[in-house]
């Protein structure tokens, strides 16, 4: 009689363990599915404004006054970027001009990549300059999606505390350069930027 009772208890314990394992597996699947959805939506790949400002302060040093306001304005208009560039560039112009730059592209999923950019411009400025720049990148589908020409967005120029911010776009990807000093003159220029994975002297 007692053996039958023990057998009944063992039999009832088996489905209980199976139910627990099934529940645990279901919980894990739900968690993985939620992470997959977030990855598709791009949330894990974005950078918070506070993080961008902190990295920008370290990069620009004593020249970083006004950076936080421009990052805040960019976040208000386009949201949180899923990539950004820190680099240096040089430009010169006598009505028509050229700009060359190089830096490091930072992303959550693809890590860091060396990046180069160049492009012509037509504007009402004369002279040359060398600047540090931070570029915020929105809606970047992949690193390869950056290797193209980006044209200017009308009415996107801002000047705050020695910094200038504009925006260029291509195929729904928006790049927002934030520059120091006279690099802010981009507000009255018409031109484009071409990004490449290796340096070139051809601005077109």
PyMOL commands that place a pseudoatom at each C-alpha (Angstrom):
pseudoatom trace, name=CA, resn=UNK, resi=1, chain=A, elem=C, hetatm=0, pos=[0.000, 0.000, 0.000]
pseudoatom trace, name=CA, resn=UNK, resi=2, chain=A, elem=C, hetatm=0, pos=[2.786, 2.399, 0.941]
pseudoatom trace, name=CA, resn=UNK, resi=3, chain=A, elem=C, hetatm=0, pos=[4.701, 1.634, -2.285]
pseudoatom trace, name=CA, resn=UNK, resi=4, chain=A, elem=C, hetatm=0, pos=[1.635, 2.643, -4.293]
pseudoatom trace, name=CA, resn=UNK, resi=5, chain=A, elem=C, hetatm=0, pos=[1.513, 5.938, -2.417]
pseudoatom trace, name=CA, resn=UNK, resi=6, chain=A, elem=C, hetatm=0, pos=[5.210, 6.589, -3.113]
pseudoatom trace, name=CA, resn=UNK, resi=7, chain=A, elem=C, hetatm=0, pos=[4.653, 5.737, -6.768]
pseudoatom trace, name=CA, resn=UNK, resi=8, chain=A, elem=C, hetatm=0, pos=[1.733, 8.124, -6.945]
pseudoatom trace, name=CA, resn=UNK, resi=9, chain=A, elem=C, hetatm=0, pos=[3.811, 10.891, -5.387]
pseudoatom trace, name=CA, resn=UNK, resi=10, chain=A, elem=C, hetatm=0, pos=[6.666, 10.299, -7.856]
pseudoatom trace, name=CA, resn=UNK, resi=11, chain=A, elem=C, hetatm=0, pos=[4.272, 10.333, -10.782]
pseudoatom trace, name=CA, resn=UNK, resi=12, chain=A, elem=C, hetatm=0, pos=[2.728, 13.607, -9.624]
pseudoatom trace, name=CA, resn=UNK, resi=13, chain=A, elem=C, hetatm=0, pos=[6.184, 15.186, -9.176]
pseudoatom trace, name=CA, resn=UNK, resi=14, chain=A, elem=C, hetatm=0, pos=[7.234, 14.539, -12.793]
pseudoatom trace, name=CA, resn=UNK, resi=15, chain=A, elem=C, hetatm=0, pos=[4.714, 16.844, -14.484]
pseudoatom trace, name=CA, resn=UNK, resi=16, chain=A, elem=C, hetatm=0, pos=[5.452, 19.483, -11.839]
pseudoatom trace, name=CA, resn=UNK, resi=17, chain=A, elem=C, hetatm=0, pos=[9.135, 19.540, -12.816]
pseudoatom trace, name=CA, resn=UNK, resi=18, chain=A, elem=C, hetatm=0, pos=[8.184, 19.580, -16.483]
pseudoatom trace, name=CA, resn=UNK, resi=19, chain=A, elem=C, hetatm=0, pos=[5.841, 22.474, -15.879]
pseudoatom trace, name=CA, resn=UNK, resi=20, chain=A, elem=C, hetatm=0, pos=[8.590, 24.379, -14.070]
pseudoatom trace, name=CA, resn=UNK, resi=21, chain=A, elem=C, hetatm=0, pos=[11.061, 23.778, -16.916]
pseudoatom trace, name=CA, resn=UNK, resi=22, chain=A, elem=C, hetatm=0, pos=[8.471, 24.750, -19.496]
pseudoatom trace, name=CA, resn=UNK, resi=23, chain=A, elem=C, hetatm=0, pos=[7.719, 27.938, -17.578]
pseudoatom trace, name=CA, resn=UNK, resi=24, chain=A, elem=C, hetatm=0, pos=[11.406, 28.782, -17.289]
pseudoatom trace, name=CA, resn=UNK, resi=25, chain=A, elem=C, hetatm=0, pos=[11.949, 28.180, -21.006]
pseudoatom trace, name=CA, resn=UNK, resi=26, chain=A, elem=C, hetatm=0, pos=[8.953, 30.350, -21.816]
pseudoatom trace, name=CA, resn=UNK, resi=27, chain=A, elem=C, hetatm=0, pos=[10.303, 33.157, -19.667]
pseudoatom trace, name=CA, resn=UNK, resi=28, chain=A, elem=C, hetatm=0, pos=[13.685, 32.980, -21.395]
pseudoatom trace, name=CA, resn=UNK, resi=29, chain=A, elem=C, hetatm=0, pos=[12.055, 33.007, -24.823]
pseudoatom trace, name=CA, resn=UNK, resi=30, chain=A, elem=C, hetatm=0, pos=[9.966, 36.035, -23.922]
pseudoatom trace, name=CA, resn=UNK, resi=31, chain=A, elem=C, hetatm=0, pos=[13.089, 37.837, -22.703]
pseudoatom trace, name=CA, resn=UNK, resi=32, chain=A, elem=C, hetatm=0, pos=[15.018, 36.986, -25.854]
pseudoatom trace, name=CA, resn=UNK, resi=33, chain=A, elem=C, hetatm=0, pos=[12.104, 38.025, -28.040]
pseudoatom trace, name=CA, resn=UNK, resi=34, chain=A, elem=C, hetatm=0, pos=[11.868, 41.377, -26.267]
pseudoatom trace, name=CA, resn=UNK, resi=35, chain=A, elem=C, hetatm=0, pos=[15.583, 41.953, -26.810]
pseudoatom trace, name=CA, resn=UNK, resi=36, chain=A, elem=C, hetatm=0, pos=[15.246, 41.026, -30.474]
pseudoatom trace, name=CA, resn=UNK, resi=37, chain=A, elem=C, hetatm=0, pos=[12.418, 43.514, -30.896]
pseudoatom trace, name=CA, resn=UNK, resi=38, chain=A, elem=C, hetatm=0, pos=[14.495, 46.215, -29.208]
pseudoatom trace, name=CA, resn=UNK, resi=39, chain=A, elem=C, hetatm=0, pos=[17.441, 45.439, -31.516]
pseudoatom trace, name=CA, resn=UNK, resi=40, chain=A, elem=C, hetatm=0, pos=[15.229, 45.790, -34.579]
pseudoatom trace, name=CA, resn=UNK, resi=41, chain=A, elem=C, hetatm=0, pos=[13.811, 49.060, -33.299]
pseudoatom trace, name=CA, resn=UNK, resi=42, chain=A, elem=C, hetatm=0, pos=[17.339, 50.331, -32.666]
pseudoatom trace, name=CA, resn=UNK, resi=43, chain=A, elem=C, hetatm=0, pos=[16.910, 51.227, -28.977]
pseudoatom trace, name=CA, resn=UNK, resi=44, chain=A, elem=C, hetatm=0, pos=[20.021, 49.369, -27.712]
pseudoatom trace, name=CA, resn=UNK, resi=45, chain=A, elem=C, hetatm=0, pos=[22.094, 51.005, -30.456]
pseudoatom trace, name=CA, resn=UNK, resi=46, chain=A, elem=C, hetatm=0, pos=[21.393, 54.628, -29.504]
pseudoatom trace, name=CA, resn=UNK, resi=47, chain=A, elem=C, hetatm=0, pos=[23.450, 57.016, -27.382]
pseudoatom trace, name=CA, resn=UNK, resi=48, chain=A, elem=C, hetatm=0, pos=[21.991, 59.106, -24.568]
pseudoatom trace, name=CA, resn=UNK, resi=49, chain=A, elem=C, hetatm=0, pos=[22.519, 62.900, -24.704]
pseudoatom trace, name=CA, resn=UNK, resi=50, chain=A, elem=C, hetatm=0, pos=[24.392, 62.824, -21.383]
pseudoatom trace, name=CA, resn=UNK, resi=51, chain=A, elem=C, hetatm=0, pos=[26.856, 60.298, -22.779]
pseudoatom trace, name=CA, resn=UNK, resi=52, chain=A, elem=C, hetatm=0, pos=[27.415, 62.369, -25.910]
pseudoatom trace, name=CA, resn=UNK, resi=53, chain=A, elem=C, hetatm=0, pos=[27.991, 65.543, -23.912]
pseudoatom trace, name=CA, resn=UNK, resi=54, chain=A, elem=C, hetatm=0, pos=[30.463, 63.807, -21.572]
pseudoatom trace, name=CA, resn=UNK, resi=55, chain=A, elem=C, hetatm=0, pos=[32.457, 62.384, -24.483]
pseudoatom trace, name=CA, resn=UNK, resi=56, chain=A, elem=C, hetatm=0, pos=[32.280, 65.727, -26.267]
pseudoatom trace, name=CA, resn=UNK, resi=57, chain=A, elem=C, hetatm=0, pos=[33.590, 67.610, -23.243]
pseudoatom trace, name=CA, resn=UNK, resi=58, chain=A, elem=C, hetatm=0, pos=[36.601, 65.299, -23.068]
pseudoatom trace, name=CA, resn=UNK, resi=59, chain=A, elem=C, hetatm=0, pos=[37.189, 65.661, -26.806]
pseudoatom trace, name=CA, resn=UNK, resi=60, chain=A, elem=C, hetatm=0, pos=[36.731, 69.439, -27.147]
pseudoatom trace, name=CA, resn=UNK, resi=61, chain=A, elem=C, hetatm=0, pos=[38.249, 70.296, -23.755]
pseudoatom trace, name=CA, resn=UNK, resi=62, chain=A, elem=C, hetatm=0, pos=[38.033, 73.966, -22.804]
pseudoatom trace, name=CA, resn=UNK, resi=63, chain=A, elem=C, hetatm=0, pos=[36.203, 74.736, -26.063]
pseudoatom trace, name=CA, resn=UNK, resi=64, chain=A, elem=C, hetatm=0, pos=[33.139, 72.718, -25.100]
pseudoatom trace, name=CA, resn=UNK, resi=65, chain=A, elem=C, hetatm=0, pos=[30.930, 75.630, -24.013]
pseudoatom trace, name=CA, resn=UNK, resi=66, chain=A, elem=C, hetatm=0, pos=[27.620, 75.440, -25.842]
pseudoatom trace, name=CA, resn=UNK, resi=67, chain=A, elem=C, hetatm=0, pos=[27.979, 71.766, -26.782]
pseudoatom trace, name=CA, resn=UNK, resi=68, chain=A, elem=C, hetatm=0, pos=[25.272, 70.579, -24.391]
pseudoatom trace, name=CA, resn=UNK, resi=69, chain=A, elem=C, hetatm=0, pos=[22.724, 73.016, -25.839]
pseudoatom trace, name=CA, resn=UNK, resi=70, chain=A, elem=C, hetatm=0, pos=[23.357, 71.846, -29.390]
pseudoatom trace, name=CA, resn=UNK, resi=71, chain=A, elem=C, hetatm=0, pos=[23.194, 68.160, -28.429]
pseudoatom trace, name=CA, resn=UNK, resi=72, chain=A, elem=C, hetatm=0, pos=[19.915, 68.890, -26.635]
pseudoatom trace, name=CA, resn=UNK, resi=73, chain=A, elem=C, hetatm=0, pos=[18.533, 70.655, -29.723]
pseudoatom trace, name=CA, resn=UNK, resi=74, chain=A, elem=C, hetatm=0, pos=[19.616, 67.791, -31.995]
pseudoatom trace, name=CA, resn=UNK, resi=75, chain=A, elem=C, hetatm=0, pos=[17.974, 65.268, -29.652]
pseudoatom trace, name=CA, resn=UNK, resi=76, chain=A, elem=C, hetatm=0, pos=[14.772, 67.320, -29.637]
pseudoatom trace, name=CA, resn=UNK, resi=77, chain=A, elem=C, hetatm=0, pos=[14.645, 67.353, -33.447]
pseudoatom trace, name=CA, resn=UNK, resi=78, chain=A, elem=C, hetatm=0, pos=[15.905, 63.894, -34.380]
pseudoatom trace, name=CA, resn=UNK, resi=79, chain=A, elem=C, hetatm=0, pos=[15.919, 61.793, -31.204]
pseudoatom trace, name=CA, resn=UNK, resi=80, chain=A, elem=C, hetatm=0, pos=[18.877, 59.776, -29.914]
pseudoatom trace, name=CA, resn=UNK, resi=81, chain=A, elem=C, hetatm=0, pos=[21.580, 58.966, -32.514]
pseudoatom trace, name=CA, resn=UNK, resi=82, chain=A, elem=C, hetatm=0, pos=[22.719, 55.387, -33.120]
pseudoatom trace, name=CA, resn=UNK, resi=83, chain=A, elem=C, hetatm=0, pos=[26.208, 56.506, -34.079]
pseudoatom trace, name=CA, resn=UNK, resi=84, chain=A, elem=C, hetatm=0, pos=[28.560, 59.459, -33.749]
pseudoatom trace, name=CA, resn=UNK, resi=85, chain=A, elem=C, hetatm=0, pos=[31.939, 60.615, -35.054]
pseudoatom trace, name=CA, resn=UNK, resi=86, chain=A, elem=C, hetatm=0, pos=[34.728, 62.446, -33.247]
pseudoatom trace, name=CA, resn=UNK, resi=87, chain=A, elem=C, hetatm=0, pos=[37.383, 63.870, -35.548]
pseudoatom trace, name=CA, resn=UNK, resi=88, chain=A, elem=C, hetatm=0, pos=[39.217, 66.797, -37.057]
pseudoatom trace, name=CA, resn=UNK, resi=89, chain=A, elem=C, hetatm=0, pos=[38.862, 68.573, -40.363]
pseudoatom trace, name=CA, resn=UNK, resi=90, chain=A, elem=C, hetatm=0, pos=[40.299, 71.407, -42.409]
pseudoatom trace, name=CA, resn=UNK, resi=91, chain=A, elem=C, hetatm=0, pos=[38.581, 73.592, -44.952]
pseudoatom trace, name=CA, resn=UNK, resi=92, chain=A, elem=C, hetatm=0, pos=[39.218, 76.588, -47.145]
pseudoatom trace, name=CA, resn=UNK, resi=93, chain=A, elem=C, hetatm=0, pos=[37.094, 78.787, -49.356]
pseudoatom trace, name=CA, resn=UNK, resi=94, chain=A, elem=C, hetatm=0, pos=[37.092, 81.729, -51.716]
pseudoatom trace, name=CA, resn=UNK, resi=95, chain=A, elem=C, hetatm=0, pos=[33.376, 81.677, -52.540]
pseudoatom trace, name=CA, resn=UNK, resi=96, chain=A, elem=C, hetatm=0, pos=[33.835, 78.016, -53.541]
pseudoatom trace, name=CA, resn=UNK, resi=97, chain=A, elem=C, hetatm=0, pos=[35.597, 75.762, -51.067]
pseudoatom trace, name=CA, resn=UNK, resi=98, chain=A, elem=C, hetatm=0, pos=[36.521, 72.253, -50.030]
pseudoatom trace, name=CA, resn=UNK, resi=99, chain=A, elem=C, hetatm=0, pos=[36.511, 70.398, -46.725]
pseudoatom trace, name=CA, resn=UNK, resi=100, chain=A, elem=C, hetatm=0, pos=[38.522, 67.331, -45.641]
pseudoatom trace, name=CA, resn=UNK, resi=101, chain=A, elem=C, hetatm=0, pos=[38.235, 65.454, -42.394]
pseudoatom trace, name=CA, resn=UNK, resi=102, chain=A, elem=C, hetatm=0, pos=[38.967, 62.200, -40.625]
pseudoatom trace, name=CA, resn=UNK, resi=103, chain=A, elem=C, hetatm=0, pos=[37.943, 60.658, -37.335]
pseudoatom trace, name=CA, resn=UNK, resi=104, chain=A, elem=C, hetatm=0, pos=[36.495, 57.648, -35.543]
pseudoatom trace, name=CA, resn=UNK, resi=105, chain=A, elem=C, hetatm=0, pos=[32.945, 56.377, -35.966]
pseudoatom trace, name=CA, resn=UNK, resi=106, chain=A, elem=C, hetatm=0, pos=[31.410, 54.986, -32.763]
pseudoatom trace, name=CA, resn=UNK, resi=107, chain=A, elem=C, hetatm=0, pos=[28.466, 52.556, -32.820]
pseudoatom trace, name=CA, resn=UNK, resi=108, chain=A, elem=C, hetatm=0, pos=[26.955, 50.165, -30.300]
pseudoatom trace, name=CA, resn=UNK, resi=109, chain=A, elem=C, hetatm=0, pos=[26.764, 47.103, -32.528]
pseudoatom trace, name=CA, resn=UNK, resi=110, chain=A, elem=C, hetatm=0, pos=[29.665, 47.525, -34.979]
pseudoatom trace, name=CA, resn=UNK, resi=111, chain=A, elem=C, hetatm=0, pos=[32.224, 49.027, -32.610]
pseudoatom trace, name=CA, resn=UNK, resi=112, chain=A, elem=C, hetatm=0, pos=[34.664, 51.697, -33.776]
pseudoatom trace, name=CA, resn=UNK, resi=113, chain=A, elem=C, hetatm=0, pos=[35.703, 52.386, -37.368]
pseudoatom trace, name=CA, resn=UNK, resi=114, chain=A, elem=C, hetatm=0, pos=[38.071, 54.876, -38.957]
pseudoatom trace, name=CA, resn=UNK, resi=115, chain=A, elem=C, hetatm=0, pos=[36.117, 57.228, -41.218]
pseudoatom trace, name=CA, resn=UNK, resi=116, chain=A, elem=C, hetatm=0, pos=[37.007, 59.966, -43.719]
pseudoatom trace, name=CA, resn=UNK, resi=117, chain=A, elem=C, hetatm=0, pos=[34.941, 62.710, -45.297]
pseudoatom trace, name=CA, resn=UNK, resi=118, chain=A, elem=C, hetatm=0, pos=[35.344, 65.405, -47.907]
pseudoatom trace, name=CA, resn=UNK, resi=119, chain=A, elem=C, hetatm=0, pos=[33.167, 67.654, -49.969]
pseudoatom trace, name=CA, resn=UNK, resi=120, chain=A, elem=C, hetatm=0, pos=[32.818, 70.926, -51.897]
pseudoatom trace, name=CA, resn=UNK, resi=121, chain=A, elem=C, hetatm=0, pos=[30.834, 73.970, -50.828]
pseudoatom trace, name=CA, resn=UNK, resi=122, chain=A, elem=C, hetatm=0, pos=[29.616, 77.244, -52.303]
pseudoatom trace, name=CA, resn=UNK, resi=123, chain=A, elem=C, hetatm=0, pos=[28.986, 80.143, -49.927]
pseudoatom trace, name=CA, resn=UNK, resi=124, chain=A, elem=C, hetatm=0, pos=[29.652, 83.710, -48.920]
pseudoatom trace, name=CA, resn=UNK, resi=125, chain=A, elem=C, hetatm=0, pos=[32.790, 83.068, -46.913]
pseudoatom trace, name=CA, resn=UNK, resi=126, chain=A, elem=C, hetatm=0, pos=[36.501, 83.540, -47.511]
pseudoatom trace, name=CA, resn=UNK, resi=127, chain=A, elem=C, hetatm=0, pos=[39.350, 81.944, -45.586]
pseudoatom trace, name=CA, resn=UNK, resi=128, chain=A, elem=C, hetatm=0, pos=[40.382, 78.651, -44.050]
pseudoatom trace, name=CA, resn=UNK, resi=129, chain=A, elem=C, hetatm=0, pos=[40.073, 76.855, -40.759]
pseudoatom trace, name=CA, resn=UNK, resi=130, chain=A, elem=C, hetatm=0, pos=[40.865, 73.670, -38.901]
pseudoatom trace, name=CA, resn=UNK, resi=131, chain=A, elem=C, hetatm=0, pos=[38.345, 72.373, -36.440]
pseudoatom trace, name=CA, resn=UNK, resi=132, chain=A, elem=C, hetatm=0, pos=[37.430, 69.534, -34.165]
pseudoatom trace, name=CA, resn=UNK, resi=133, chain=A, elem=C, hetatm=0, pos=[34.025, 68.142, -34.905]
pseudoatom trace, name=CA, resn=UNK, resi=134, chain=A, elem=C, hetatm=0, pos=[31.417, 65.817, -33.451]
pseudoatom trace, name=CA, resn=UNK, resi=135, chain=A, elem=C, hetatm=0, pos=[28.906, 64.341, -35.886]
pseudoatom trace, name=CA, resn=UNK, resi=136, chain=A, elem=C, hetatm=0, pos=[25.696, 62.780, -34.603]
pseudoatom trace, name=CA, resn=UNK, resi=137, chain=A, elem=C, hetatm=0, pos=[24.248, 60.099, -36.891]
pseudoatom trace, name=CA, resn=UNK, resi=138, chain=A, elem=C, hetatm=0, pos=[20.589, 59.070, -36.980]
pseudoatom trace, name=CA, resn=UNK, resi=139, chain=A, elem=C, hetatm=0, pos=[18.862, 56.076, -38.603]
pseudoatom trace, name=CA, resn=UNK, resi=140, chain=A, elem=C, hetatm=0, pos=[22.151, 54.474, -39.677]
pseudoatom trace, name=CA, resn=UNK, resi=141, chain=A, elem=C, hetatm=0, pos=[21.254, 50.957, -40.916]
pseudoatom trace, name=CA, resn=UNK, resi=142, chain=A, elem=C, hetatm=0, pos=[24.895, 49.806, -41.105]
pseudoatom trace, name=CA, resn=UNK, resi=143, chain=A, elem=C, hetatm=0, pos=[28.392, 51.244, -41.355]
pseudoatom trace, name=CA, resn=UNK, resi=144, chain=A, elem=C, hetatm=0, pos=[28.232, 50.820, -45.131]
pseudoatom trace, name=CA, resn=UNK, resi=145, chain=A, elem=C, hetatm=0, pos=[25.154, 53.039, -45.150]
pseudoatom trace, name=CA, resn=UNK, resi=146, chain=A, elem=C, hetatm=0, pos=[27.401, 56.000, -44.303]
pseudoatom trace, name=CA, resn=UNK, resi=147, chain=A, elem=C, hetatm=0, pos=[29.575, 55.676, -47.413]
pseudoatom trace, name=CA, resn=UNK, resi=148, chain=A, elem=C, hetatm=0, pos=[27.659, 58.084, -49.663]
pseudoatom trace, name=CA, resn=UNK, resi=149, chain=A, elem=C, hetatm=0, pos=[27.064, 61.794, -50.323]
pseudoatom trace, name=CA, resn=UNK, resi=150, chain=A, elem=C, hetatm=0, pos=[24.986, 63.759, -47.837]
pseudoatom trace, name=CA, resn=UNK, resi=151, chain=A, elem=C, hetatm=0, pos=[23.358, 67.026, -48.879]
pseudoatom trace, name=CA, resn=UNK, resi=152, chain=A, elem=C, hetatm=0, pos=[22.421, 69.956, -46.650]
pseudoatom trace, name=CA, resn=UNK, resi=153, chain=A, elem=C, hetatm=0, pos=[19.105, 70.361, -44.861]
pseudoatom trace, name=CA, resn=UNK, resi=154, chain=A, elem=C, hetatm=0, pos=[17.584, 73.835, -45.235]
pseudoatom trace, name=CA, resn=UNK, resi=155, chain=A, elem=C, hetatm=0, pos=[17.122, 75.862, -42.068]
pseudoatom trace, name=CA, resn=UNK, resi=156, chain=A, elem=C, hetatm=0, pos=[19.142, 73.543, -39.860]
pseudoatom trace, name=CA, resn=UNK, resi=157, chain=A, elem=C, hetatm=0, pos=[21.957, 75.889, -38.811]
pseudoatom trace, name=CA, resn=UNK, resi=158, chain=A, elem=C, hetatm=0, pos=[22.440, 76.819, -35.149]
pseudoatom trace, name=CA, resn=UNK, resi=159, chain=A, elem=C, hetatm=0, pos=[25.165, 78.864, -33.457]
pseudoatom trace, name=CA, resn=UNK, resi=160, chain=A, elem=C, hetatm=0, pos=[25.700, 78.517, -29.688]
pseudoatom trace, name=CA, resn=UNK, resi=161, chain=A, elem=C, hetatm=0, pos=[28.758, 79.355, -27.582]
pseudoatom trace, name=CA, resn=UNK, resi=162, chain=A, elem=C, hetatm=0, pos=[31.357, 79.111, -30.333]
pseudoatom trace, name=CA, resn=UNK, resi=163, chain=A, elem=C, hetatm=0, pos=[29.794, 75.974, -31.852]
pseudoatom trace, name=CA, resn=UNK, resi=164, chain=A, elem=C, hetatm=0, pos=[27.902, 75.640, -35.103]
pseudoatom trace, name=CA, resn=UNK, resi=165, chain=A, elem=C, hetatm=0, pos=[25.461, 72.844, -35.929]
pseudoatom trace, name=CA, resn=UNK, resi=166, chain=A, elem=C, hetatm=0, pos=[23.989, 71.920, -39.296]
pseudoatom trace, name=CA, resn=UNK, resi=167, chain=A, elem=C, hetatm=0, pos=[22.481, 68.752, -40.758]
pseudoatom trace, name=CA, resn=UNK, resi=168, chain=A, elem=C, hetatm=0, pos=[22.950, 66.744, -43.953]
pseudoatom trace, name=CA, resn=UNK, resi=169, chain=A, elem=C, hetatm=0, pos=[20.854, 63.807, -45.089]
pseudoatom trace, name=CA, resn=UNK, resi=170, chain=A, elem=C, hetatm=0, pos=[20.689, 60.918, -47.566]
pseudoatom trace, name=CA, resn=UNK, resi=171, chain=A, elem=C, hetatm=0, pos=[18.280, 57.950, -47.759]
pseudoatom trace, name=CA, resn=UNK, resi=172, chain=A, elem=C, hetatm=0, pos=[16.662, 58.802, -44.410]
pseudoatom trace, name=CA, resn=UNK, resi=173, chain=A, elem=C, hetatm=0, pos=[20.060, 58.858, -42.651]
pseudoatom trace, name=CA, resn=UNK, resi=174, chain=A, elem=C, hetatm=0, pos=[20.719, 62.218, -40.961]
pseudoatom trace, name=CA, resn=UNK, resi=175, chain=A, elem=C, hetatm=0, pos=[24.225, 63.419, -40.060]
pseudoatom trace, name=CA, resn=UNK, resi=176, chain=A, elem=C, hetatm=0, pos=[24.498, 66.431, -37.753]
pseudoatom trace, name=CA, resn=UNK, resi=177, chain=A, elem=C, hetatm=0, pos=[27.999, 67.981, -37.669]
pseudoatom trace, name=CA, resn=UNK, resi=178, chain=A, elem=C, hetatm=0, pos=[28.778, 70.103, -34.584]
pseudoatom trace, name=CA, resn=UNK, resi=179, chain=A, elem=C, hetatm=0, pos=[31.897, 72.194, -35.149]
pseudoatom trace, name=CA, resn=UNK, resi=180, chain=A, elem=C, hetatm=0, pos=[33.979, 74.665, -33.190]
pseudoatom trace, name=CA, resn=UNK, resi=181, chain=A, elem=C, hetatm=0, pos=[35.171, 78.114, -34.159]
pseudoatom trace, name=CA, resn=UNK, resi=182, chain=A, elem=C, hetatm=0, pos=[34.754, 79.445, -37.663]
pseudoatom trace, name=CA, resn=UNK, resi=183, chain=A, elem=C, hetatm=0, pos=[33.610, 76.018, -38.758]
pseudoatom trace, name=CA, resn=UNK, resi=184, chain=A, elem=C, hetatm=0, pos=[30.199, 77.396, -37.796]
pseudoatom trace, name=CA, resn=UNK, resi=185, chain=A, elem=C, hetatm=0, pos=[30.233, 79.249, -41.124]
pseudoatom trace, name=CA, resn=UNK, resi=186, chain=A, elem=C, hetatm=0, pos=[28.558, 76.166, -42.633]
pseudoatom trace, name=CA, resn=UNK, resi=187, chain=A, elem=C, hetatm=0, pos=[25.274, 77.885, -41.909]
pseudoatom trace, name=CA, resn=UNK, resi=188, chain=A, elem=C, hetatm=0, pos=[25.698, 79.988, -45.051]
pseudoatom trace, name=CA, resn=UNK, resi=189, chain=A, elem=C, hetatm=0, pos=[27.237, 77.338, -47.262]
pseudoatom trace, name=CA, resn=UNK, resi=190, chain=A, elem=C, hetatm=0, pos=[25.621, 75.053, -49.795]
pseudoatom trace, name=CA, resn=UNK, resi=191, chain=A, elem=C, hetatm=0, pos=[27.415, 71.776, -50.353]
pseudoatom trace, name=CA, resn=UNK, resi=192, chain=A, elem=C, hetatm=0, pos=[27.617, 68.131, -49.366]
pseudoatom trace, name=CA, resn=UNK, resi=193, chain=A, elem=C, hetatm=0, pos=[29.787, 65.678, -47.460]
pseudoatom trace, name=CA, resn=UNK, resi=194, chain=A, elem=C, hetatm=0, pos=[31.002, 62.387, -48.878]
pseudoatom trace, name=CA, resn=UNK, resi=195, chain=A, elem=C, hetatm=0, pos=[32.075, 59.706, -46.366]
pseudoatom trace, name=CA, resn=UNK, resi=196, chain=A, elem=C, hetatm=0, pos=[34.606, 57.015, -47.292]
pseudoatom trace, name=CA, resn=UNK, resi=197, chain=A, elem=C, hetatm=0, pos=[36.495, 54.210, -45.554]
pseudoatom trace, name=CA, resn=UNK, resi=198, chain=A, elem=C, hetatm=0, pos=[39.840, 55.481, -46.840]
pseudoatom trace, name=CA, resn=UNK, resi=199, chain=A, elem=C, hetatm=0, pos=[41.325, 58.948, -47.473]
pseudoatom trace, name=CA, resn=UNK, resi=200, chain=A, elem=C, hetatm=0, pos=[41.034, 60.596, -50.874]
pseudoatom trace, name=CA, resn=UNK, resi=201, chain=A, elem=C, hetatm=0, pos=[41.838, 64.033, -52.269]
pseudoatom trace, name=CA, resn=UNK, resi=202, chain=A, elem=C, hetatm=0, pos=[38.840, 63.996, -54.593]
pseudoatom trace, name=CA, resn=UNK, resi=203, chain=A, elem=C, hetatm=0, pos=[36.129, 66.094, -52.879]
pseudoatom trace, name=CA, resn=UNK, resi=204, chain=A, elem=C, hetatm=0, pos=[33.477, 64.994, -55.391]
for i in range(1, 204): cmd.bond("trace and resi %d" % i, "trace and resi %d" % (i + 1))
show_as sticks, trace
zoom trace
